[in-house]
Amino acid sequence: MALGSYVQAQDSTKKGPLVITGSIDAYYRYNFHNAKDSGITNNYTSFTNSHNSFELGMASVRADYTTGKVTGTLDLGFGRRAEEFSYNEKATGLGTAIKQAYISVAATDKLKFTMGKWATHVGYEVVDAYMNRNYSMSYMFSFGPFFHTGIKAEYAAGKFGFMLGVANPTDNVTASFSKKMALAQASYTSEGGSLKAFLNYQGGKDMGQNTINQVDLVVNGTLSDKFSIGYNGTVQAVKRYGKSSGDSWWGSAIYLNADPSKTFGVTLRGEYFDDKNAVSGFSSAAKIGTSVLAATLSGNIHIENLTIIPEFRLDSSKDPIFTKNPNVGVKSTGTFILAATWHF
């Protein structure tokens, strides 16, 4: 498990007191509706808000240093992904380069405490591009939490794991005078690890005193050495400050993965995102305000630690939230992405 984060994404084993890892990703995106000079990219998800442009995603380096039972982690990122991931930190003057920074203490072989800033436990996808099989992100990732700053306790009990935490309002590294949010996770891993399930929760007041409660389920199943399947379902209830009742958004996605060889794999992600009550996002411009069905087909071409990802994506909405040149509202749009990720 990567310490304090990415629980459902990967496993890692420390080989010494200092472990340094890193990654680079870049991409080209072309939206087939090609809104040209309108400035509209037909993109409502994170990290790929461009059209007909070569872009740096993120250059990242991470250091984990262990002395006895204490591990310190510093995870730095530079580029579009890092800036969007730590979007709130621009206003505070703290900078956006620190993706994660935390200290973990192994109280026992089963109990660990972590304090600092870490990537969220909620959701299937993660900020580091090389750890996802699709390059573009889901709506659930884009409108869910990115990170937490606080303290948490993790307990391993055989096939089961549990986490409880208290943190600042979601995506805020500093939050004086604010109320805190509760975090929780319960996980299960079957014998041999072919089935992994994570039930996640975050709840409390955000910086605007709105009440947030989110429940999230992630399931990973390995059918064979060539086929695997993933599922993510989430619902977030939002009660606006001063309102007597609330609304919610929810989403559900399935990930079908096939790896016919060590050098080639393919993933089909199908996602349904429902925001008919227009409560996603932090501003009127960021809200979806309708339902969207998105299908993303991504190839994974592996050359050692390099992965080349050609990707086709089709987004279809109930209402015309996309734009066709010249500025005609449409209910669907298609996109091609060519991305490359590399890690060490």
N, C-alpha and C positions, 0 to 999 in steps of 0.2 A: 504494500500500500504506500503510495506517495504520502508523506507525512502530512496529516491534517487536511488533506484535500484530494479531489479526484478519486474518491473511494471506489466508484463504480467503473473507472476508466482503465486502470492499469495496476499492476503490482511491481514493486521494486525491492531489491535486497541490497542493503548497504555493504560495501566491500572494504570500507576503511573509515577512519575518522572524518575525512573530507571527501565529499563526492560532488563533482562539478558536471552539470549537464547543460545543454542548450539547444536551441533550434532557430531556424530561419524559415519563413514562408513568404511567398510572393504570388501574385495572381494577375490575370487579365480577365475582365468581365465585359460582355457585350449583351445588351438587352435588345431583343429583336424588334421591339416597337420603336426603338431609336428616336427618342424625343428630341434629339439634336440640341438646338440652342436654348431649349426651354429650361434646362437645368434639372429636369425630372429624370430620375434614374430608375423609377419603378422598383424601388427596393425598400422594404419595410423591416428587414432583419439586420442584425449586427454585422459590422466589419467589412461589408462588400458594397458600400454605397458609392459606386462609381460606374461610369459607362465608357466603353471604348478607350480604356486607359490601363496601362501597366502600373501596378501598385505594390508597394511593400506592405505585407501584412504585419509581421512583427519579427524583430530580432530579439531573442531571449537568452538569458543565462541565469542559471540557478546554482546556488551553493548550499549544501547541507553539511554541517560540521557537528560531529558527535563527540562528547567527552563524558564518559560514564553513562549516566542515565539521562543526560541533557542533550538535546539537539537544537541547534539554531538553524533556521532556514531563511535565506534571502533570495528572492526570485524577482529579477529585473526584466522589464520588457520595453522595447522601443518601437514605435510605429503605430499604425492605425488601430490595431487590436488593443494594444496597451492603453492608448489614449481613450478609446471608447469604454474599455473595461473599467478604468478608474476615472470616469467622466466627472464625478463630483469633486475630485481633487483639484481640478483646474481653478475653481473659484476659491479654494482655501489657500492656494499658493504652495501646497505640499508637493506638487508635481505628480505626474502620472506614470513614472517609470517603475515604481514599486508595485508589482503585481501582488506579491505576498511577502510578508516578513513576520515571523513568529518564532516563539520558543516553546519546545515540547519537553515535558518531564515524564519519564516512565516511572511512576510510583511503584508499580509492580510489573510482572510480566503480562498482566491482563489489563491494567488500568493506566491510562495516560492523560495528562493534562496539557492543554495547548492555550497559549495567550498571544494575541497579535492580530494580524490581518491575514485571512486565508480565503481561497476560492470557495464558493458555495458548495454545499453538499446536495443542493436541490438540482434535479435535472439529469439528463443523459449526456449532454454535450459539455465540452470544456473549452476554455479560452485558447489553449495551445493547439494550433491547427494540426500538427502531426499526430495528435491523439484522437482526432475525429476521422471517420472514413468519408464523410461528406465535407466539402470545403465550406459551402455556404451554411449559415446557421438556421436553426428552426425558429419559428415564432415563439415557442415556449421558452427557449433559451433567451431570446432577445428581450422579452418582456418580463422575465423572471428575475430573481436576484443574481448578481454577479459575484459579490463577495461579502464577507462579514468581518467586523473588527470587534473582538471581545475575548471571552474565555469559554472553553468547552472541556468536557470530560468524556473520554471514550473508554468503553469497557468491552472486552472480548470474552465470550463465554462459549467456547466450543464452536458450534456452527452459527451461533448468533452473536451479533454485535449491537451495542447501544451507545448513543451519543446524546448528551444534554449540554446546552450552552446558553449563554446570555451575551448579547451583542448590541452594539449601536444600531440605530435604524439602518436597514439594508442599504448597502453601497455607500456608507459614510464612514470614513476613517476617523473623523472627529465629530463629536455631537454633544457639546456642553449643554447641560440643563434638559436634555431630551430624555424621554422615557426609553427604556431598553426593550429589546425584542427577545423572545424565547426561541431557541433552536432545538430540534430533536431529530434523531434518526434511529430506526431499528432495521437491522440487516440480517440476512440469512444466506448461507453458502452451503450447498449440498455436498455430500461426500464426493470427492474428486473434483469439485468446483464447476460442474457442468451447468449448474443453475445458481444464479445469484439474484437476490431481490433486496430492494432498499425502499423503505417507507420513510419519507422525509416530511419535515414540518418547519415552518417559520411563522411567527405571529407576534403582533404587538403594534405599537404606534410608529408611523413614519415621521419624517421631519415636519410634515404639515399637519400632524396630529390626526391623520386618517388612520383608521384601524385596519390592519392587514392580517389575514389568516390564509395561509397557503398549505395545501396538502399535495404531496407529489409521490408518485410511484415509479420506480425504475426496475425493470426485470431484464436480465441477460441470460440467454440459454444457448449452450453449445450443442448442436445436434450431431456433428461429426467434425473431423479435422478440416472439412471443406465448407461446412454450412453452420451459420449461427444466426440468432434472431435477438433483437432487442425491442423493448417497449418502454415508452414514457407517457404517463398520463398525469395531468396536473390541473388543479383548480385553485384560483385565488379569489377570495372574497374581499371586497373593499367597501368600507363604510366611511364616507366622507365626513370630515369634521363638521359638526353642527347638524348633520342629517339624522333623521330618525330611523332610516332603513338604508340598506346597502345593495350593491350589485356585485357581479362577479364576471370573470373571464375564465375560460378553460380550454384545454387542448389535449390532443391525443396523437401519438405518433408511433409507427412501427418501422423497424429497421431490419431489412432482409439482406444478409451478407453471404456472399459466395466467394470462395477462394480456390479456383480450380488448380492453381499452381502457386509456388512461393513468390513468383514474380508478378502475378496478376490477380486482382480481386475486383469485385463489383458490389456496390451497395445501393439498394433502392429504399429511399425514405419516403413514406407517405404520412402526411400530417394534416390534421383538421384543427383549426384554431377558431374559436368562437369568442368574439368581443362585441356582440350585438349591443351591449349596454354601454359601450365606449368608456371603459374604465382602465384599459391598459395604458401604459406610458405615463409620463409626468406632465405633458402639455397637450393641448388640443391638436397640435400638428403631429404629435407622435402616436396618437390613438388610431386604432384600426377602425372601430365603429361598425364592423360587419363580421361575417364569417369568411374564412379563407380555407381552401383545400389546396395543398401544395404537394407536388410529386417531384422528387429529386433523384436522378440517376447519376452515380459517380463511379468512375473507374479508378482503380488504384494500381499504378504501375510501379513496382518496387525495384530499385537498383541500389542494393545495400541499404544505407540509411536515407536514401533519397526516395521520395514518393511523388510521382507525377499524377495529377488528378484532373482528367477531362470530365466536365460535369454539365449536364443539361437539367434545367429546372423549369417547371410549369406551375404558375400560381393562378388560381381561379377563385374569384370572390363572388359573393352574392350581390354586391353592389359595385358600381364602376369606380373603384378606387385607383385603378391604374390609368395610364395615359398613353394614347397612340398619337404619333406625330401627324398633324400639328395640333396638339392639345385637345384631342378627342377622348372623352372618358370611355374606358372599356373595362370589362369584367375579368379579363385574363391577360397574362403576359408570359413570354418565354425568354429564357436567359441561358447563355453559354458562358462557362467559366473554364479557364485553363490555369491550374494552380500547381505549385511545386512546394513541397515541404522537405526539410532536411533537419536531422537531429543527431546529437552526439551524447 
